Amino acid sequence: MNERGKWQGMWTIVRFNWPFYLVAVLVLSFGVWGALASDSPWVLGALGVAMAGALYFLIGSLAVSHQVYDRSDLYRWKWLSRALSGVDTQRIIFCHSGFDETSQDLQARHPGAEWVVLDHYDPVLMSEASIRRARKRFPPTAATQAAAYDQWPVASASADVVFGLLAIHELRTEAERSAWFREARRCLRTGGRVVLAEHTRDLANLIAFGPGFLHFHSRASWQRCWQQAGLHGMNEFNVTPWVRVFVITHS
């Protein structure tokens, strides 16, 4: 198992989303210059608002990213025992959307299991520059199989667990996410589970990420998607106030 660096998660976020942070730094720099060059109360007020927003974004998003990805239990995996309690873990499918930094760690923790790692990356559907940067820096492992989100190269009723960790939100429509859940249901044996971890579109993520929280999906939307696929919510819990784990079953 690879040991994560103390600041690895936060710096990963910065590397993949650096244009946003560059803009925030430029706004702060321009604001300081403008405040020194002007004595107009209207100009100073506008600059103050812009600088406050930029500073809030920098401090808030970086602090939360560090807490979630570097200091919480998210990548220490203690929460997995709760999500996987009572289910077999001999046959596991791990799904990602072009960026995979955890499947090898999880495989090392379950060395006796049969693993299938699926990459759903589609440059047409997932066109954000941050995903392209992430994929370039962390290319898929040799054992990874490219797979459309709605057509997996996996036999029906052959898996005990399907993981979707901070990845399936890249499917932007409910129709796409429902199709993903239908494939998960097809591939799971009766009694198998989907373990889904995601930021959700809620107040905590709004406060942390501002308008960026719109990139996430609401809890109600996730629930509609798995119910449309014939799956049932079994358990859910938070890993930090910003990430929620959904345990979904094929009964």
Secondary structure, 3 states (H helix, E strand, C coil): CCCCCCCHHHHHHHHHCHHHHHHHHHHHHHHHHHHHHCCCHHHHHHHHHHHHHHHHHHHHHHHHHHHHHHHCCCCCCCCHHHHHCCCCCCEEEEEECCCCCCHHHHHHHCCCCEEEEEECCCCCCCCCHHHHHHHHHCCCCCCCEECECCECCCCCCCEEEEEEECCHHHCCCHHHHHHHHHHHHHHEEEEEEEEEEECECCHHHHHHHHHHHHHCECHHHHHHHHHHCCCEEEEEEECCCCCEEEEEECC
